[in-house]
Amino acid sequence: MKATTATEGALGLLAELARERVGDGSLLLFEDQHWTGTQLAARASRLSAGLRDAGLRPGERVVVCMANCPEVGISYNAIWRAGAVVTPVLFLLGEPELRHVLVDSGARFVITTPDFLPKVLGAATGVPTVAAVIVAGVSDPATGAAGDGAAAPTVLDFTELEAGDEAGLVDTSPTEMAALLYTGGTTGRSKGVMLTHQALSAAARAAHLTQQSVPAEGRRRVGLSPLPLSHVYGLTVSVIGVHATQPATSVLMRWFDPVGLLTLVERHGVQTVTLVPSMIRMLLEAPVEEYDTSSLNKVYSGSAPLPRETALEWARRLPHSVLAEGYGCTEAAAIVTAHPGLTTRPGSVGLPSAGVELRIERPDGSAAAAAEDGEICIRGPMLMTGYWNAPEDTAWALRGGWLHTGDIGRLDKDGYLYVVDRIKNVIIRNGFNIYPRDVEDVLLAHPAVAACGVVGRPDPKVGEEVVAFVQLAPGAAATPEELVAYARERLSAVKYPREIRIIDAIPLTSVLKTDHKALRRSITG
């Protein structure tokens, strides 16, 4: 194979680079089992061959719906080796939300685990493009019956697909799409963000340079992240960065657990951890002083604003560990700004990452001055090519060659970014984006609901809690508890509203749209 680096070419090379660079050295640690570069590369190569034998063709989309485990990264690498496109989804998605992704993306295959198989089969049944559901972690997967009489997809065994010989790489251009990640767009509807091989590689390189600026003190770097590998940050850093550029061992958690995280830090001498603010809050509620965290020199925080009180408590209780806030978005492959080294600037989300240009734009489109608030705009090689099958939204978001984030911020005289507020109505709960319309559409399907509006309420534990205001239909009756239960059955655990307030009438704007600002004022004053 021609010597190259993943950041210069297609991501199908990642597993081979890991095999060449790490060999039989530890690349991944998961639930007390070490995985070497050779093992992971061989499994990805064999699975890629199995996927191609099953009918996967270059450019087709494969949805991956699993909790964190080695098979997630193996699947991603196998898909890229086949020249196909990774479509990661959070395993917490409800069946209707998952079905939307399958239909909209035109997915060819779904890879999952037994615990999510019933939901996946329910979502995939009747979707014409889905050829099969592949199940990892079970030797004899059973097919499920379709609830509406439609034929359920064929169920294939992950282990059998990777039982054959290794396969070569499909020639793929770095400018081709590598990942299709679903997030909310300018309308709040879930839409696919198209990221190329070179965009993800550029983001991984930027993350690597930030990591390298943290002193390793002569030891092999050990990083830990409990963030889902389906999240753009998990995809970029935990999968691409580890394989492509970082001479380190990555400690992977199936999901976040404060005591489990502290135990891993103590046991393996973890130096860096990536969290979201709600996780940091939960970590501080644990007895952190009872664990040896002396190796932990930096913790990265992102996805939501970090409360000042949380940062101060962290500095008091873990003074040896720098807590650094960063900023990113799916449309820029996660990495936009970061604090290099072990220094931070309070209140700031850091400096532009390698290759990133920032511009603060006034409403008239002109550039704002230093310290002036405006819309945060981004330019660089890590930007999306656009939204999947949404040319108008793409043109608006990328107007003038800059990604317009919909976030308000400012740059100081030294180039540090400060995020002031969000233009969009997006709610960020536990680091996950929740779009009010998704919740509103579910509630409006209830026969007792005439109108509704969904907003976020500030919450010290999860960042923002989902609150729904409901106007009942004339003569209808429903309690808040009944409506919460109704929504919980139809939305993911992250998304359903924990609080529902029944009011006489939903406030409207002058153009007869739900006045989310008025609803938020009724909560926050």
N, C-alpha and C positions, 0 to 999 in steps of 0.2 A: 504494500500500500504506500502511496506517495505520502511523505511526511508533510503534515500541515497542522494547523490548530483549528479547533472548532469555531473560534471566533472569526476565522477567515473563510469558512466554508459552511457546508450544510451540517445540520445537527446529527445526521446519521453517523457521523464520525465519532461522536462522543464516547460511545462505549469502547471503541477501538483505542482511542487515546487514553482512556482510563486503564485499559489492559496493558498498553505499552508503558505508561508512566508509573502505575502503581503495581501492576503485576499481582503477586500474591500478598501484597501489603493490604492492610485494612483501609477500605474506602468508606464503608457504611457500618454503623453499629445500630442494631435494632433488637430490642428486647433480649439483651445479653448475647446475641449472636453477631459475630463479625462477618462481613461480606467483603471479599477481595475484589479488586478490579477485574481479575481474570474470571471469577465466578459470575459477576454481574454482566460482563460483556458476553460471555458464552450463553447465558440464559437469554439475553436480549436478541442475540443473533439467531438462536434456535426458535424463539417465539416469532421473530420476524419471518422466518421461513414458513412456520406453521400458518401465520396469518395470510401469507401470499398463497399458500396451497388452498386455504379456505376461500380465496377469492378476492382478497384485498388488493386494490389497485392504487397506483400513485395518485395523489390528490384527493382521495376519498377520506371522509372524516370518521374517526373512531372515538366514541365517547368513553371516558374512563370514569367510573363511579365507584370509588373505594375510599375507605379510611386509610390513613398513612400506613404503608408497609413497603417492603422492598419491591413487591410486584408492581407498584405504581410506577416507579422509575424504570423498571424493566420494561413495562408496557410502553411508556413514552419512547424509550430508545428503540424498541422493536418497531413501533409505528414509523418513527423517523427513518430507520434503516430501510423500510419498505417504500419510502417516498410519500407516505400518507400524512394526514393532519391529525394532531392530538386535539381533542375537545374535552378538557377536564370539567367535571361538574362536582359540586359539593355533595357529599353523600347525604346531607340533611335535606336536600331538596324534596319537596312533596311530589307525588306522582304527576299531577297536572303540570307542574313546572318542568319536570324532567321530560315529559312528553313534548312540551313546547320546544325544548332544545333539540330533541330527536327529529321532530318534524322540520323545524326551521333550518337545521344544519344539513339535513338529508343524510344522517349518519348511516354508515354501512354496518358497523359492528358496535356492540357495547361490551365493555369489560367490567366485571363487578365481582363481588364476593357473595357467599351464600346468604349472609344476613340481609343483603339488599336485593336479593334475587326476586322475591315476590313483587316488590315495588317496580323494579326494572322491567319485569315481564308485563306487568300491568300497563306501564307507560309505553312499552314498545309494541304491544299487540295492536295490529292494524296499521302500523307505520310501514308503508310499502318499501322504503329504502333499507330497513333493518334486516339484514340477512341472518344474523345470529347474535345470541347473547353468550359471551364467554365468561365462565365462572372459575375464579382462582380460589384455591384452598379447599377443594373437595374433589374426591377421586371419581365420583359417579353422580354428576349433577342430574337432577330430575327436571323434566320440563313441567311448566305450570299451565294450567288451563286458563284460557282467556275468559274474562267475565262477561263479555258482550257477545260471545259466540264466534268472534273472529279467531283466526288461527294464531296461536302464540308463536313467537319466533323459535327457531331451532336453538337448542342449548348445547354449547360445546365446552369441553374440559380444557382449561388453561394448561394443565399439566401435560395432556396429550398433545396439544399444539406445540409445546416446546420439547417434545420427546425425540424429535428427529435430528438431522444434521444441521450444522450452522450454514447460514446463507450469506452471500455477498451483499454489497450495498447497491441500492437503486440510485442511479445518478440523479442528483437533485440540485437545482440552482439555489444559491443562498437567497435569491430574491423571491423564491416561492413561499407560499404560506406554510408555516410550520405548526401553528396553533390557532384555534378558534375558541376564544374564551368569552363566555356570556356574562354580560354586565348590563347595567341600565344605561340607556342612551339619553339624548336630550329630552325625549318625551317621557322618560321613566319606564318605557317598555324594555323588556329584556332583549338585548340584541347582541350579535356576535362581533367581537373585536378581532380583526385579522392581523396577526403578527407573523412576520417572516422569520426565516432562519437567521438572517443577519441582524434583525432587530433584537431578537432574544439573545443572540451572541453578544451584541453590543451592551445590552443590559447586564449580562453576566460578567462581562469584562469590567464594567463600572463597579459592580458589587465586589468583585475580586480586588480591585485597587483599594476600595475602602477597607476591606478586611485586612489587606496587607499592611495598611498604615497602622494597624494595632500591633504593638510589640508582642512577639511570641516567646521572648526570653529564652531562645535556644531550644524550645520544645516544639514537637509536632503540633500544629494547630488542631484544636478540637472545638468544633462549633455545634450548637444544638438549636433546633427549631421545632416547636410543636405546631407551627402553622400548617394548615392543610396543604398538601402538595397540589391540590386542585386550585388553590389561590395563585394569582399571578406571581406573587412574591415567592411562594413555595416552588412554583414551576421554574422561575428564573434562577433563584439562588440555590435552593436545595437540590435541584436536579441538574440544571445546566452548569452552574458554577462549580459544583463539586466535581463533576466529571471533567470539565474543560480546563479549569485554571487553578483550582485551589489545592495545594499540597497539604491536605488535611484529612481528618476523619470527621465525618458527619454523623452526629448522634440523632436518630430519628425517633420521635414519639408518635405512637398511634393517634393519640389526642392529648390535649393539655390536661395535666394534673399537677397542682402546685407542689405537693409533697414528692411526687414522682420526679418532677423536674429537679428539685433540690437534691434528691438522692443521686440522680445522674450527674449533676455538677460535682458533687463531692466524690463520687466513685471514679469518675473518668477525667477529672481535672479540666472540665469544660472552661474555655476562655471567653467565648462569645455566645450570646443567646439572642434570638429575635422574637419579640412578643408584640402584642397589641395592648393598649392601655388597660383594658378590662382584665387581661391576664396578669398584668403587673399589679393591679389592685388586688386580685385574688392571691397572688404570690405574697404580697405584704400582709395579708391576713393569716398566712401560715407562719409557723415558728422559725423564721429564716435564721435566727441566731443559733439555733440548735444544730445547724449543718455547717460543714467546712466549705465555704464559698470563696476561699482566698484565691483560687485560680481564676475566678470570674472577673475579668477586667473591663468588659464592656457589654452592655445590653442595648440592643436597638429597639426603638419603639416606632410604630407606624400605623397606618390605616385609619387613625382617628386622633383628634387632639389629645395631648397628654395634660391632664389637669395639673396645675401648679402645685397643689397640695400633695399629689402623688409623687411628683418629682422631689419635693422637699423631704418627704418621709423616706424615700429611697436613699437620698444622700445621707440622711441621718443614720439609717439602719445598715446600709451597705456602703460605707464611705470609700471602700477600695474598688468599687465597681462603678464605672461611668455609665449613666443612663442618657442615651443620645437619641433625640427625636429626628425622624426623617420624613420625607414626603414622596409620594408616588401615586401612580394610577395605572389601571389596566392598559389604557391606550398608549402609555409610554413604557410598557413592559415592566412596571413596578418601580424602577429606580430612577428618581429625578434629583433629589437632594439628599445629602448625608453629612454628618460631622466626621471628618477624617481624624485618625489618631485617637487620642484620649482627651481631646479638648471639646468643649461644647460652648455654645452661646445661649444663655437662658432665654426661653421664649421663641427661639429660632428653630427651624427644621433643617438648618445646615446650608452648605454650599452646593452649587450644581455639581452633579456627578460627572465623571469623565464623558466628554462628548455632548453634554447637555448645554443648550443655550436657553436662558430664561428671559422673558420680556413681560413686564407689567403693562397692561393695556387699558387705556381710558375707554369709556363708552363710545367715543367717536372714532376709535381705532388707532389713535396716536399713542406713542410710548409715554408712560408715566415717568415722572422724575423720581429720584431716590427718595425713599421714605413715603412715597405717595401710594395710596391704595388703588388697586385696579384688578382686572382679571389676570390670573396667572396663565401665561402662554408658554408653550414649550416647543423647541425645535431640536432635532438630533436624529442619529441613525437608529434609535430604538423605538421610534414612533410607529404606530399601526399604519397599515396602508388604507384602512377605512373600516366601516361597519359592514358586515355581511348583508348583501342584498338591500342596502339602505343608502343609495347614492346621495339623497338630499341631506340626510343627517351627516354623512361623510363630508360633503362639501361645506356644510356649516361649521363642523368641528375643526376642519383643517384649512379654513379660509386663510389666504395669504401665506400658506406654507407653514403656519404655526398651529399647533394643537391648542385649542381654546378649552380650558379645563372646566370652566364654570365655577371656579373657586376664586375668592378674593384674597389678595395678599399684597405684600410690599417687599422691596429689596432695600437693605440698608446700604450705606456707602461702601461697605466692604464686600458686598455681594451676597450676604446671608439673606435667606428667604424667611419671611414670617407669614404664616397663613392666618388670615383674619376671620374669614367666614366662608360659607358655601352659598353659591347662587342657587344651586339646585335644591330641591326639597328632599334630597336623599337623606335617609336616616342611617346612621352607622351604629350598629349594635354588635358589640364584641368583635369589632373589626370587619364585619360583613356589611355590605351595602344593601339596604332595604329601600325599595321604591314604593312610595305610597299607593300608586295606582294598582300595583300587584295585590296589595291587601284590600284596597277599596273594591276591586273587581270581584273578589271572593265574597266580601260582605254584601255587596249589592245583589248577589245571586240568592241571598236569603229572602224568602217571601215577605218577611216583616220589615225589611229595610227599604226605605224610600230613597235615602241619600246618605252619604257618609264622607268623611274626610279623615285622613290619617297623617299624623305628625309625630315628631320625636320629642320626648320629654327628657331633659338632662338627668342622668342617673350616675352616681359615683361608682357603681360596680361594672355596668355594661357600656358606659358611655352615653348611650341614648336608649330609652325604652320606647317601644311602639305603643302609641295611644290612638284609639279610633273614636271619633265622634260620630254618632249614628242618629239619624232622623227616621223615626218609625213611620210606616205607611198608615194612612187613616184607618182606624179601627183595628190595627194590628197590635199584638202584644208580644214582647220578648224581653227577657232580662239580660243585663250585661253578662252574667255568667253563662247563659245559654249561647250568646253570640260569641263569646271567647271560645267555648267548646266547639262551636261550629267552625270557626276559623282555624282552630288548632288541628282539626281533622283534615283540613284542605291545604294547609301551608306548612312549610318547614318549621322545625323547632326554633330556628333563629328568627323567623319572620312573623309568626302570628302575634297579634296584639295581646299584651298582658293586661291591658286596661281598656275598657270600653265605657264611654260616657254617652248616655242617651240625652239628647237635647231637643228642643222644640223645632229648630230649623238650622240647617247648615248655612253658614254665612257665604255669600257669593261676592265675587268681584264685579266690576262694572261691565265686564264682558261675560258675566254669568258662569264663571268658573269657580270651583271651590276655593275659598279664600284661606289657604293654608297659613298665611301670616297671621290672620285674625285668630285662628285656632291655636297657633303657638302662643300668641299673646295671652290667651285665656288660661294657659298653663303656667307660663313663666312670668306673666305680669308686665 
